[in-house]
Amino acid sequence: MDNVLLSLSDWIEETIEKTVNKLVQMKLDELNAELWTREKVAERLGMSPGTFDKYYRNDKNFPKELPAVRWKKAEIIAWLNNK
């Protein structure tokens, strides 16, 4: 009986771990897929687009601009968290 309970416990733990990892990966994929415009980045930083251009857009530590003037949401959030 103990073997059955131990096996069941291991299976439940493994299933939960796989599910959580899958959910985390889905969220990361979602964050990386979303692109922000210059206006959205400025709004998130709490400033006007002009102020963003002047102080952050070309800062070497700021996430790099993608073609079509977009930034990855995940990179902006990571940059804000490391400030």
N, CA, C and O atoms as CSV, one atom per row, in Angstrom:
chain,resi,resn,atom,element,x,y,z
A,1,MET,N,N,0.826,-1.196,0.000
A,1,MET,CA,C,0.000,0.000,0.000
A,1,MET,C,C,0.870,1.259,0.000
A,1,MET,O,O,0.569,2.237,-0.684
A,2,ASP,N,N,1.955,1.217,0.781
A,2,ASP,CA,C,2.852,2.370,0.829
A,2,ASP,C,C,3.469,2.651,-0.535
A,2,ASP,O,O,3.651,3.807,-0.919
A,3,ASN,N,N,3.789,1.583,-1.263
A,3,ASN,CA,C,4.352,1.744,-2.604
A,3,ASN,C,C,3.375,2.451,-3.537
A,3,ASN,O,O,3.771,3.310,-4.324
A,4,VAL,N,N,2.126,2.093,-3.447
A,4,VAL,CA,C,1.095,2.695,-4.296
A,4,VAL,C,C,0.955,4.179,-3.963
A,4,VAL,O,O,0.887,5.012,-4.866
A,5,LEU,N,N,0.912,4.508,-2.695
A,5,LEU,CA,C,0.793,5.909,-2.280
A,5,LEU,C,C,2.020,6.716,-2.694
A,5,LEU,O,O,1.899,7.862,-3.126
A,6,LEU,N,N,3.178,6.125,-2.563
A,6,LEU,CA,C,4.410,6.801,-2.961
A,6,LEU,C,C,4.429,7.039,-4.471
A,6,LEU,O,O,4.805,8.118,-4.928
A,7,SER,N,N,4.026,6.037,-5.233
A,7,SER,CA,C,3.968,6.184,-6.691
A,7,SER,C,C,2.959,7.249,-7.091
A,7,SER,O,O,3.224,8.063,-7.975
A,8,LEU,N,N,1.811,7.241,-6.444
A,8,LEU,CA,C,0.780,8.240,-6.729
A,8,LEU,C,C,1.277,9.637,-6.377
A,8,LEU,O,O,1.056,10.586,-7.130
A,9,SER,N,N,1.934,9.761,-5.258
A,9,SER,CA,C,2.491,11.048,-4.835
A,9,SER,C,C,3.525,11.553,-5.838
A,9,SER,O,O,3.527,12.730,-6.199
A,10,ASP,N,N,4.396,10.665,-6.281
A,10,ASP,CA,C,5.409,11.038,-7.278
A,10,ASP,C,C,4.754,11.473,-8.585
A,10,ASP,O,O,5.165,12.458,-9.196
A,11,TRP,N,N,3.725,10.727,-9.010
A,11,TRP,CA,C,3.027,11.062,-10.251
A,11,TRP,C,C,2.364,12.438,-10.148
A,11,TRP,O,O,2.452,13.241,-11.076
A,12,ILE,N,N,1.705,12.706,-9.027
A,12,ILE,CA,C,1.048,14.002,-8.821
A,12,ILE,C,C,2.078,15.123,-8.845
A,12,ILE,O,O,1.870,16.144,-9.501
A,13,GLU,N,N,3.179,14.941,-8.140
A,13,GLU,CA,C,4.238,15.956,-8.107
A,13,GLU,C,C,4.797,16.214,-9.508
A,13,GLU,O,O,4.984,17.365,-9.902
A,14,GLU,N,N,5.060,15.154,-10.248
A,14,GLU,CA,C,5.595,15.288,-11.608
A,14,GLU,C,C,4.594,15.995,-12.529
A,14,GLU,O,O,4.981,16.847,-13.329
A,15,THR,N,N,3.332,15.649,-12.417
A,15,THR,CA,C,2.294,16.261,-13.246
A,15,THR,C,C,2.153,17.747,-12.939
A,15,THR,O,O,2.030,18.565,-13.851
A,16,ILE,N,N,2.170,18.092,-11.667
A,16,ILE,CA,C,2.075,19.501,-11.277
A,16,ILE,C,C,3.280,20.275,-11.788
A,16,ILE,O,O,3.130,21.372,-12.326
A,17,GLU,N,N,4.466,19.720,-11.627
A,17,GLU,CA,C,5.687,20.388,-12.086
A,17,GLU,C,C,5.661,20.610,-13.601
A,17,GLU,O,O,5.991,21.699,-14.071
A,18,LYS,N,N,5.274,19.595,-14.360
A,18,LYS,CA,C,5.190,19.735,-15.818
A,18,LYS,C,C,4.172,20.806,-16.214
A,18,LYS,O,O,4.422,21.606,-17.116
A,19,THR,N,N,3.036,20.813,-15.539
A,19,THR,CA,C,1.984,21.781,-15.851
A,19,THR,C,C,2.433,23.199,-15.542
A,19,THR,O,O,2.218,24.106,-16.345
A,20,VAL,N,N,3.051,23.397,-14.394
A,20,VAL,CA,C,3.542,24.729,-14.021
A,20,VAL,C,C,4.608,25.193,-15.008
A,20,VAL,O,O,4.586,26.345,-15.443
A,21,ASN,N,N,5.527,24.325,-15.359
A,21,ASN,CA,C,6.569,24.687,-16.329
A,21,ASN,C,C,5.964,25.065,-17.674
A,21,ASN,O,O,6.417,26.014,-18.316
A,22,LYS,N,N,4.952,24.334,-18.101
A,22,LYS,CA,C,4.282,24.627,-19.363
A,22,LYS,C,C,3.591,25.998,-19.304
A,22,LYS,O,O,3.663,26.773,-20.257
A,23,LEU,N,N,2.928,26.289,-18.189
A,23,LEU,CA,C,2.251,27.582,-18.023
A,23,LEU,C,C,3.250,28.739,-17.999
A,23,LEU,O,O,3.006,29.788,-18.596
A,24,VAL,N,N,4.362,28.548,-17.315
A,24,VAL,CA,C,5.402,29.583,-17.269
A,24,VAL,C,C,5.952,29.833,-18.667
A,24,VAL,O,O,6.139,30.985,-19.060
A,25,GLN,N,N,6.212,28.778,-19.416
A,25,GLN,CA,C,6.729,28.933,-20.780
A,25,GLN,C,C,5.719,29.647,-21.676
A,25,GLN,O,O,6.099,30.470,-22.508
A,26,MET,N,N,4.442,29.335,-21.510
A,26,MET,CA,C,3.404,30.006,-22.298
A,26,MET,C,C,3.386,31.500,-21.992
A,26,MET,O,O,3.255,32.319,-22.902
A,27,LYS,N,N,3.517,31.855,-20.728
A,27,LYS,CA,C,3.520,33.268,-20.340
A,27,LYS,C,C,4.755,33.971,-20.900
A,27,LYS,O,O,4.658,35.098,-21.387
A,28,LEU,N,N,5.904,33.323,-20.835
A,28,LEU,CA,C,7.124,33.904,-21.402
A,28,LEU,C,C,6.988,34.098,-22.910
A,28,LEU,O,O,7.398,35.129,-23.445
A,29,ASP,N,N,6.421,33.121,-23.587
A,29,ASP,CA,C,6.202,33.244,-25.030
A,29,ASP,C,C,5.267,34.409,-25.338
A,29,ASP,O,O,5.479,35.151,-26.297
A,30,GLU,N,N,4.238,34.560,-24.517
A,30,GLU,CA,C,3.290,35.669,-24.699
A,30,GLU,C,C,3.984,37.016,-24.509
A,30,GLU,O,O,3.775,37.940,-25.295
A,31,LEU,N,N,4.799,37.128,-23.481
A,31,LEU,CA,C,5.513,38.381,-23.229
A,31,LEU,C,C,6.471,38.714,-24.364
A,31,LEU,O,O,6.570,39.868,-24.781
A,32,ASN,N,N,7.171,37.708,-24.861
A,32,ASN,CA,C,8.128,37.938,-25.939
A,32,ASN,C,C,7.457,38.236,-27.270
A,32,ASN,O,O,8.063,38.858,-28.142
A,33,ALA,N,N,6.228,37.804,-27.434
A,33,ALA,CA,C,5.525,38.021,-28.701
A,33,ALA,C,C,4.956,39.433,-28.797
A,33,ALA,O,O,4.809,39.967,-29.896
A,34,GLU,N,N,4.636,40.039,-27.660
A,34,GLU,CA,C,4.012,41.358,-27.693
A,34,GLU,C,C,5.060,42.446,-27.912
A,34,GLU,O,O,6.074,42.508,-27.218
A,35,LEU,N,N,4.788,43.297,-28.891
A,35,LEU,CA,C,5.684,44.410,-29.197
A,35,LEU,C,C,5.000,45.718,-28.836
A,35,LEU,O,O,3.795,45.875,-29.036
A,36,TRP,N,N,5.773,46.652,-28.306
A,36,TRP,CA,C,5.243,47.956,-27.911
A,36,TRP,C,C,5.728,49.037,-28.865
A,36,TRP,O,O,6.864,49.009,-29.340
A,37,THR,N,N,4.853,49.976,-29.131
A,37,THR,CA,C,5.212,51.149,-29.928
A,37,THR,C,C,5.988,52.127,-29.055
A,37,THR,O,O,6.053,51.977,-27.835
A,38,ARG,N,N,6.565,53.111,-29.689
A,38,ARG,CA,C,7.282,54.178,-28.980
A,38,ARG,C,C,6.348,54.844,-27.963
A,38,ARG,O,O,6.751,55.125,-26.834
A,39,GLU,N,N,5.111,55.091,-28.368
A,39,GLU,CA,C,4.138,55.735,-27.476
A,39,GLU,C,C,3.810,54.856,-26.274
A,39,GLU,O,O,3.688,55.360,-25.157
A,40,LYS,N,N,3.668,53.554,-26.489
A,40,LYS,CA,C,3.358,52.632,-25.393
A,40,LYS,C,C,4.530,52.533,-24.420
A,40,LYS,O,O,4.329,52.502,-23.206
A,41,VAL,N,N,5.747,52.483,-24.947
A,41,VAL,CA,C,6.932,52.437,-24.080
A,41,VAL,C,C,6.993,53.705,-23.235
A,41,VAL,O,O,7.214,53.639,-22.026
A,42,ALA,N,N,6.797,54.854,-23.869
A,42,ALA,CA,C,6.830,56.128,-23.139
A,42,ALA,C,C,5.748,56.160,-22.065
A,42,ALA,O,O,5.992,56.604,-20.943
A,43,GLU,N,N,4.553,55.688,-22.410
A,43,GLU,CA,C,3.450,55.645,-21.437
A,43,GLU,C,C,3.819,54.764,-20.250
A,43,GLU,O,O,3.582,55.133,-19.100
A,44,ARG,N,N,4.400,53.603,-20.530
A,44,ARG,CA,C,4.789,52.672,-19.463
A,44,ARG,C,C,5.871,53.269,-18.566
A,44,ARG,O,O,5.927,52.982,-17.370
A,45,LEU,N,N,6.731,54.104,-19.157
A,45,LEU,CA,C,7.784,54.765,-18.384
A,45,LEU,C,C,7.274,56.023,-17.688
A,45,LEU,O,O,7.991,56.632,-16.894
A,46,GLY,N,N,6.034,56.410,-17.985
A,46,GLY,CA,C,5.438,57.571,-17.335
A,46,GLY,C,C,5.966,58.893,-17.858
A,46,GLY,O,O,6.179,59.831,-17.090
A,47,MET,N,N,6.177,58.969,-19.173
A,47,MET,CA,C,6.721,60.196,-19.762
A,47,MET,C,C,6.173,60.374,-21.170
A,47,MET,O,O,5.529,59.484,-21.724
A,48,SER,N,N,6.441,61.530,-21.726
A,48,SER,CA,C,6.012,61.794,-23.100
A,48,SER,C,C,6.942,61.070,-24.074
A,48,SER,O,O,8.078,60.750,-23.725
A,49,PRO,N,N,6.462,60.811,-25.297
A,49,PRO,CA,C,7.340,60.204,-26.300
A,49,PRO,C,C,8.597,61.037,-26.562
A,49,PRO,O,O,9.666,60.476,-26.800
A,50,GLY,N,N,8.485,62.355,-26.522
A,50,GLY,CA,C,9.652,63.216,-26.726
A,50,GLY,C,C,10.700,63.042,-25.636
A,50,GLY,O,O,11.896,62.995,-25.920
A,51,THR,N,N,10.248,62.946,-24.388
A,51,THR,CA,C,11.171,62.728,-23.270
A,51,THR,C,C,11.817,61.350,-23.381
A,51,THR,O,O,13.012,61.200,-23.128
A,52,PHE,N,N,11.037,60.358,-23.756
A,52,PHE,CA,C,11.584,59.015,-23.980
A,52,PHE,C,C,12.684,59.060,-25.035
A,52,PHE,O,O,13.761,58.497,-24.839
A,53,ASP,N,N,12.410,59.733,-26.158
A,53,ASP,CA,C,13.410,59.847,-27.231
A,53,ASP,C,C,14.694,60.486,-26.717
A,53,ASP,O,O,15.796,60.030,-27.023
A,54,LYS,N,N,14.538,61.535,-25.941
A,54,LYS,CA,C,15.692,62.316,-25.482
A,54,LYS,C,C,16.572,61.543,-24.495
A,54,LYS,O,O,17.799,61.599,-24.579
A,55,TYR,N,N,15.947,60.823,-23.563
A,55,TYR,CA,C,16.726,60.234,-22.471
A,55,TYR,C,C,16.935,58.720,-22.542
A,55,TYR,O,O,17.910,58.223,-21.978
A,56,TYR,N,N,16.075,57.985,-23.199
A,56,TYR,CA,C,16.159,56.526,-23.123
A,56,TYR,C,C,16.305,55.810,-24.456
A,56,TYR,O,O,17.000,54.796,-24.526
A,57,ARG,N,N,15.684,56.294,-25.496
A,57,ARG,CA,C,15.612,55.564,-26.761
A,57,ARG,C,C,16.982,55.108,-27.266
A,57,ARG,O,O,17.117,53.986,-27.753
A,58,ASN,N,N,17.983,55.955,-27.155
A,58,ASN,CA,C,19.317,55.607,-27.651
A,58,ASN,C,C,20.311,55.264,-26.544
A,58,ASN,O,O,21.507,55.127,-26.803
A,59,ASP,N,N,19.822,55.125,-25.314
A,59,ASP,CA,C,20.684,54.745,-24.194
A,59,ASP,C,C,21.226,53.337,-24.443
A,59,ASP,O,O,20.468,52.432,-24.793
A,60,LYS,N,N,22.534,53.153,-24.264
A,60,LYS,CA,C,23.155,51.853,-24.563
A,60,LYS,C,C,22.626,50.728,-23.676
A,60,LYS,O,O,22.704,49.560,-24.059
A,61,ASN,N,N,22.087,51.053,-22.496
A,61,ASN,CA,C,21.566,50.029,-21.595
A,61,ASN,C,C,20.087,49.731,-21.816
A,61,ASN,O,O,19.554,48.772,-21.256
A,62,PHE,N,N,19.432,50.541,-22.622
A,62,PHE,CA,C,18.005,50.356,-22.872
A,62,PHE,C,C,17.828,49.294,-23.959
A,62,PHE,O,O,18.651,49.208,-24.870
A,63,PRO,N,N,16.756,48.475,-23.877
A,63,PRO,CA,C,16.534,47.464,-24.921
A,63,PRO,C,C,16.551,48.078,-26.319
A,63,PRO,O,O,16.076,49.193,-26.537
A,64,LYS,N,N,17.104,47.325,-27.245
A,64,LYS,CA,C,17.260,47.823,-28.612
A,64,LYS,C,C,15.924,47.844,-29.352
A,64,LYS,O,O,15.088,46.953,-29.205
A,65,GLU,N,N,15.763,48.876,-30.137
A,65,GLU,CA,C,14.571,49.055,-30.965
A,65,GLU,C,C,14.572,48.019,-32.090
A,65,GLU,O,O,15.604,47.762,-32.710
A,66,LEU,N,N,13.417,47.437,-32.341
A,66,LEU,CA,C,13.264,46.480,-33.432
A,66,LEU,C,C,12.820,47.215,-34.694
A,66,LEU,O,O,12.425,48.378,-34.621
A,67,PRO,N,N,12.879,46.554,-35.843
A,67,PRO,CA,C,12.357,47.193,-37.058
A,67,PRO,C,C,10.892,47.594,-36.849
A,67,PRO,O,O,10.186,47.002,-36.032
A,68,ALA,N,N,10.461,48.584,-37.583
A,68,ALA,CA,C,9.096,49.122,-37.481
A,68,ALA,C,C,8.884,49.864,-36.165
A,68,ALA,O,O,7.748,50.035,-35.723
A,69,VAL,N,N,9.966,50.302,-35.543
A,69,VAL,CA,C,9.934,51.086,-34.304
A,69,VAL,C,C,9.075,50.398,-33.245
A,69,VAL,O,O,8.050,50.926,-32.813
A,70,ARG,N,N,9.516,49.209,-32.838
A,70,ARG,CA,C,8.839,48.445,-31.798
A,70,ARG,C,C,9.881,47.910,-30.822
A,70,ARG,O,O,11.055,47.755,-31.158
A,71,TRP,N,N,9.419,47.632,-29.604
A,71,TRP,CA,C,10.263,47.040,-28.571
A,71,TRP,C,C,9.531,45.839,-28.000
A,71,TRP,O,O,8.302,45.811,-27.953
A,72,LYS,N,N,10.304,44.840,-27.564
A,72,LYS,CA,C,9.688,43.681,-26.927
A,72,LYS,C,C,9.246,44.062,-25.520
A,72,LYS,O,O,10.021,44.603,-24.732
A,73,LYS,N,N,7.992,43.770,-25.225
A,73,LYS,CA,C,7.423,44.059,-23.906
A,73,LYS,C,C,8.274,43.423,-22.804
A,73,LYS,O,O,8.572,44.072,-21.801
A,74,ALA,N,N,8.664,42.169,-22.984
A,74,ALA,CA,C,9.439,41.461,-21.959
A,74,ALA,C,C,10.763,42.159,-21.675
A,74,ALA,O,O,11.200,42.214,-20.525
A,75,GLU,N,N,11.406,42.694,-22.714
A,75,GLU,CA,C,12.690,43.377,-22.518
A,75,GLU,C,C,12.510,44.693,-21.770
A,75,GLU,O,O,13.345,45.054,-20.941
A,76,ILE,N,N,11.431,45.409,-22.054
A,76,ILE,CA,C,11.160,46.667,-21.346
A,76,ILE,C,C,10.896,46.379,-19.872
A,76,ILE,O,O,11.430,47.060,-18.997
A,77,ILE,N,N,10.074,45.375,-19.600
A,77,ILE,CA,C,9.760,45.026,-18.207
A,77,ILE,C,C,11.022,44.582,-17.470
A,77,ILE,O,O,11.234,44.972,-16.321
A,78,ALA,N,N,11.859,43.775,-18.111
A,78,ALA,CA,C,13.115,43.340,-17.479
A,78,ALA,C,C,14.019,44.530,-17.202
A,78,ALA,O,O,14.639,44.604,-16.141
A,79,TRP,N,N,14.099,45.458,-18.139
A,79,TRP,CA,C,14.925,46.656,-17.960
A,79,TRP,C,C,14.408,47.470,-16.778
A,79,TRP,O,O,15.195,47.929,-15.950
A,80,LEU,N,N,13.094,47.652,-16.693
A,80,LEU,CA,C,12.516,48.403,-15.571
A,80,LEU,C,C,12.816,47.719,-14.237
A,80,LEU,O,O,13.107,48.388,-13.245
A,81,ASN,N,N,12.745,46.408,-14.214
A,81,ASN,CA,C,13.001,45.664,-12.975
A,81,ASN,C,C,14.458,45.731,-12.538
A,81,ASN,O,O,14.758,45.553,-11.357
A,82,ASN,N,N,15.360,45.984,-13.470
A,82,ASN,CA,C,16.787,46.053,-13.145
A,82,ASN,C,C,17.283,47.463,-12.904
A,82,ASN,O,O,18.464,47.651,-12.613
A,83,LYS,N,N,16.424,48.454,-13.013
A,83,LYS,CA,C,16.822,49.850,-12.816
A,83,LYS,C,C,17.079,50.130,-11.365
A,83,LYS,O,O,17.425,51.255,-11.004
